[in-house]
């Protein structure tokens, strides 16, 4: 399968898509779509979770300056209504549709791809070996982290700058004490216990 995938990638314009923020108890899920130009410095890319924050931010800067990219969201209310998988697919669809040009093929990290206006393939662990998906992973993570840091300005008692909405003991404790914040995923409420 990988040989076929790489042949398709070589034959057309590739867009990589990935998401960030499926597991948190608060905030949106982010998705990014990236088309890398020829000559992009691929050595700066990796799965966003494997890059130190400084390296991730440096890669983000290069991607946003040199590549074609878009970031999109599915908000907590949408997550609660659709479930996290379908909300992630919605954010991915929005990110792809926000690009100024369309790809010949889209590779999505994971085991499911959203319905798009071009051929797409879901590839498990694509963010560890397909550069455009690595880049999308970085963009989605940095954009989501920055948004959660801004939510910390609005709701400092919840500590979003530290845990980014993930289910840490501190996040659960503050939700038990103060109740949910306005950006809480209410369908995830059972996890607050």
C-alpha positions, -999 to +999 in steps of 0.1 A: +000+000+000+027+025+009+044+020-025+011+028-043+006+058-020+041+072-028+036+067-065+003+087-063+021+114-043+048+117-068+023+121-097+003+150-083+000+179-059-002+166-024-020+181+006-014+168+041-041+172+068-039+165+105-057+176+136-048+186+172-069+186+203-091+155+201-084+145+237-089+177+257-119+185+279-121+221+267-116+242+236-119+234+199-103+208+178-080+223+152-071+209+118-046+221+093-041+215+056-007+221+041+008+219+006+045+221+007+065+238-021+094+221-039+126+228-021+110+231+013+135+222+041+121+189+050+147+182+077+129+206+100+097+185+100+086+158+123+054+147+141+045+178+162+044+157+193+080+147+188+094+182+184+105+204+213+084+235+215+112+258+202+117+235+172+080+233+166+076+270+166+106+274+142+091+248+118+057+266+121+073+299+111+089+283+080+057+265+070+036+296+073+061+317+054+069+292+026+040+268+022+003+270+013-016+263+044-050+268+062-061+261+097-097+256+108-117+247+139-146+227+152-159+244+183-169+228+217-206+231+208-200+213+175-180+186+193-208+181+218-234+179+190-214+158+164-190+138+187-152+143+185-146+121+155-172+139+133-161+173+146-125+165+137-137+155+102-156+188+100-125+208+110-104+189+084-129+196+057-130+233+066-092+235+065-090+219+031-117+241+017-099+272+030-069+265+008-066+288-023-058+259-046-069+223-046-047+192-045-047+161-066-046+139-035-050+145+002-034+123+028-049+125+063-032+112+094-054+085+110-077+058+099-105+079+085-106+108+060-132+135+056-153+137+025-135+161+002-137+174-033-107+154-044-093+119-037-081+114-002-065+086+018-063+080+055-029+067+066-022+057+102+010+075+115+013+096+083+025+124+105+057+104+111+067+099+075+048+121+050+062+157+051+030+175+042+012+157+070+040+164+094+037+201+085-001+200+090+005+184+124+028+213+134+004+240+122-027+224+139-008+220+172+008+255+173-025+272+163-045+253+189-019+259+216-019+297+209-057+298+210-057+280+244-031+305+257-055+333+247-084+316+264-062+316+295-064+354+294-102+352+296-104+323+321-071+324+340-085+303+369-087+273+346-050+272+337-054+268+299-020+282+291-004+253+311-025+222+302-042+234+269-075+219+281-062+184+284-076+163+313-048+169+339-055+165+376-053+203+380-079+209+352-103+183+366-099+198+401-107+233+390-137+221+370-149+203+401-144+234+422-157+261+398-178+242+374-172+241+336-157+270+318-175+285+288-153+265+265-158+232+282-168+202+260-199+192+279-202+158+263-168+151+279-182+160+313-180+124+326-143+126+324-143+154+350-151+128+377 
